[in-house]
Amino acid sequence: MFNIKTLNSEAEEGAAIVQAVATIEAIVQLQEPWTGQTLNDLLEQDSIDLMVVMSTETDEVVGYCLYQVVFEQAEILRIGTRPDYQRQGIASLIFAELNTHLKEIQVENLLLEVRADNAPAIALYERQAFVVIHKRKGYYQQPHQPSVDALIMQHVYQ
């Protein structure tokens, strides 16, 4: 079983949780994972929150979503699941909780960016009713590698 918590700059238990998220980031974000310090700096902004999924058995962070809400629009900045918990519905739990919260605060749409070569993530987002609204050609670049497009996807709340 799992519990979901949302942290912001006022959360007291935040340091250990943010460090756990940074550890997962380093594993699942292949290019430029965000550090604990980066996450802490972002959480100082009133518009940014961190939703985490905790295992009730181990009390460990197994998934996370860092998101920003500005007026009627929200954006997922980072989302990830610990590899040993992938394909167990963690991301779906995050989206269910996030969608409920965003509807409650009258957000009209949710945006995210994904690498065009990340087929599993794109399939997940499409199952969550996201559609591609824009493509940034050659956005992701690495030395000696072909560039990869970024897809901007949107979920519209009715």
DRENVOGU-591162 format. One line per 3 residues: number of its first residue (from 0); for each residue x, y, z of C-alpha. Coordinates in nm, 2 decimals. Layout:
% residues N
NUM> X Y Z; ...
***
This chain:
% residues 158
0> 0.00 0.00 0.00; 0.10 0.36 -0.05; 0.04 0.70 0.10
3> 0.06 1.03 -0.09; 0.20 1.35 0.07; 0.24 1.69 -0.07
6> 0.54 1.91 0.04; 0.60 2.27 0.00; 0.85 2.52 0.15
9> 0.67 2.49 0.49; 0.70 2.11 0.53; 0.90 2.02 0.83
12> 0.98 1.66 0.73; 1.10 1.79 0.39; 1.48 1.74 0.41
15> 1.48 1.36 0.42; 1.21 1.33 0.16; 1.38 1.57 -0.07
18> 1.70 1.38 -0.04; 1.51 1.05 -0.12; 1.36 1.22 -0.43
21> 1.71 1.34 -0.54; 1.83 0.98 -0.51; 1.55 0.86 -0.73
24> 1.62 1.15 -0.97; 1.98 1.04 -1.01; 1.86 0.70 -1.12
27> 1.56 0.78 -1.35; 1.66 1.11 -1.51; 1.93 1.01 -1.74
30> 2.04 1.36 -1.84; 2.09 1.63 -1.58; 1.92 1.49 -1.27
33> 1.82 1.76 -1.02; 2.01 1.75 -0.69; 1.86 1.79 -0.34
36> 1.98 2.15 -0.33; 1.81 2.22 -0.66; 1.48 2.07 -0.54
39> 1.50 2.26 -0.21; 1.56 2.59 -0.40; 1.26 2.52 -0.62
42> 1.04 2.44 -0.32; 1.11 2.78 -0.18; 0.89 2.92 -0.45
45> 0.52 2.94 -0.34; 0.40 2.81 -0.67; 0.59 2.48 -0.66
48> 0.50 2.17 -0.47; 0.64 1.82 -0.44; 0.40 1.52 -0.43
51> 0.55 1.20 -0.31; 0.43 0.84 -0.29; 0.54 0.66 0.02
54> 0.54 0.29 0.08; 0.34 0.21 0.39; 0.55 -0.10 0.44
57> 0.89 0.06 0.43; 0.80 0.43 0.48; 1.03 0.51 0.18
60> 0.97 0.74 -0.11; 0.89 0.53 -0.42; 0.76 0.80 -0.66
63> 0.74 1.18 -0.69; 0.60 1.46 -0.89; 0.74 1.82 -0.88
66> 0.48 2.06 -1.02; 0.41 2.43 -1.05; 0.08 2.61 -1.05
69> 0.05 2.96 -1.19; -0.30 3.09 -1.20; -0.51 2.86 -1.41
72> -0.22 2.65 -1.55; 0.00 2.38 -1.40; 0.31 2.22 -1.53
75> 0.48 1.90 -1.42; 0.85 1.98 -1.38; 0.97 1.64 -1.29
78> 0.81 1.30 -1.23; 0.96 0.96 -1.15; 0.92 0.63 -0.99
81> 1.19 0.42 -0.82; 1.29 0.14 -1.07; 1.19 -0.14 -0.83
84> 0.84 0.01 -0.80; 0.78 0.08 -1.17; 0.49 -0.08 -1.35
87> 0.29 -0.10 -1.02; 0.06 0.19 -1.08; 0.26 0.45 -0.89
90> 0.24 0.71 -1.17; -0.13 0.65 -1.20; -0.17 0.72 -0.82
93> 0.02 1.04 -0.86; -0.19 1.15 -1.16; -0.52 1.06 -0.98
96> -0.42 1.27 -0.67; -0.27 1.55 -0.88; -0.58 1.57 -1.11
99> -0.81 1.59 -0.80; -0.61 1.86 -0.64; -0.57 2.07 -0.96
102> -0.95 2.05 -1.03; -1.02 2.16 -0.68; -0.81 2.48 -0.72
105> -0.97 2.54 -1.07; -0.66 2.47 -1.29; -0.77 2.46 -1.65
108> -0.48 2.26 -1.80; -0.17 2.07 -1.71; 0.15 2.07 -1.92
111> 0.46 1.86 -1.93; 0.76 1.80 -2.16; 0.89 1.46 -2.26
114> 1.16 1.33 -2.48; 1.02 1.21 -2.81; 1.22 0.89 -2.78
117> 1.06 0.80 -2.44; 0.79 0.57 -2.56; 0.69 0.43 -2.22
120> 0.64 0.78 -2.07; 0.45 0.90 -2.38; 0.22 0.60 -2.35
123> 0.16 0.67 -1.98; 0.07 1.03 -2.05; -0.16 0.94 -2.34
126> -0.34 0.70 -2.10; -0.38 1.01 -1.87; -0.55 1.20 -2.15
129> -0.25 1.41 -2.25; -0.21 1.52 -2.61; 0.09 1.66 -2.80
132> 0.04 2.03 -2.86; 0.39 2.13 -2.97; 0.72 1.98 -3.08
135> 1.06 2.14 -3.01; 1.29 2.00 -3.28; 1.63 1.89 -3.17
138> 1.57 2.02 -2.82; 1.77 1.75 -2.63; 2.13 1.75 -2.74
141> 2.43 1.55 -2.63; 2.78 1.54 -2.77; 2.83 1.27 -3.04
144> 2.46 1.17 -3.02; 2.17 1.26 -3.25; 1.95 1.53 -3.11
147> 1.60 1.43 -2.98; 1.28 1.64 -3.01; 1.09 1.75 -2.70
150> 0.71 1.70 -2.70; 0.50 1.94 -2.51; 0.19 1.76 -2.39
153> -0.13 1.90 -2.24; -0.42 1.76 -2.03; -0.73 1.99 -2.04
156> -0.97 1.98 -1.74; -1.33 2.01 -1.83
***
